[in-house]
Amino acid sequence: MKKSVLPVVAALALFSFSASAAVTVRYYNRDSTKYEFEAVCSGSKSKAVFSASTTSSYSIQGSGPCKVHTEQGDVTLAGGESIEIKGGKITIK
């Protein structure tokens, strides 16, 4: 009985670790515009949404690094960065 429980516990632990993967950044959006950028993390596409005129944190689902596509160019985020958005451009601080 003990041998059959160990693989199940290991699989659950691995699944819960991968399910909680996210890249979190602190941001300050100086613009009065809400931005939704496409983000690609480990091959998976998602959206990065930054509220207008706000300082906050945002978590992009997926494991890093994530490449965020903007009209001003791509930005690579690994997590833990502070970014500023001005004129639609993301700058890492």
SULQUI-V660191 format. One record per residue. RES is the residue in one small letter. PHI is phi in whole degrees, 0 to 359 (999 if undefined). PSI is psi in whole degrees, -180 to 180 (none if undefined). OMEGA is omega as a letter, one per 30 degrees, with the letter a starting at -180 (999 if undefined). Layout:
BEGIN
RES_PHI_PSI_OMEGA + RES_PHI_PSI_OMEGA
END
This chain:
BEGIN
m_999_-42_a + k_296_-37_a + k_292_-32_a + s_281_-21_a + v_280_-34_a + l_301_-48_l + p_298_-35_l + v_293_-44_l + v_296_-42_l + a_297_-42_l + a_294_-42_l + l_296_-41_l + a_296_-43_l + l_294_-42_l + f_295_-43_a + s_292_-32_l + f_292_-46_a + s_287_-29_a + a_288_-23_a + s_263_9_a + a_291_131_l + a_201_154_l + v_252_115_a + t_251_132_l + v_231_152_l + r_265_132_a + y_227_155_l + y_231_112_l + n_264_107_a + r_283_-17_a + d_275_154_l + s_270_26_a + t_241_135_l + k_280_133_a + y_247_138_l + e_235_109_a + f_252_148_l + e_282_136_l + a_235_141_l + v_239_118_a + c_238_116_l + s_52_40_l + g_86_-8_l + s_262_132_l + k_270_141_l + s_208_-179_l + k_249_143_l + a_250_119_a + v_246_125_a + f_239_117_a + s_294_154_a + a_290_142_l + s_47_50_a + t_223_147_l + t_248_125_a + s_196_-172_l + s_242_151_l + y_220_138_l + s_250_123_l + i_267_124_a + q_289_133_a + g_127_165_l + s_269_145_a + g_279_170_g + p_283_157_l + c_247_141_l + k_255_119_a + v_260_125_a + h_265_120_l + t_236_166_l + e_293_-22_a + q_271_-2_a + g_125_168_a + d_276_147_l + v_231_132_l + t_260_127_a + l_239_131_l + a_260_-19_a + g_113_140_l + g_91_-5_a + e_283_157_l + s_253_128_a + i_236_158_l + e_234_139_l + i_245_123_l + k_213_125_a + g_64_27_a + g_80_2_a + k_257_135_l + i_266_126_l + t_239_130_l + i_277_127_a + k_264_none_999
END
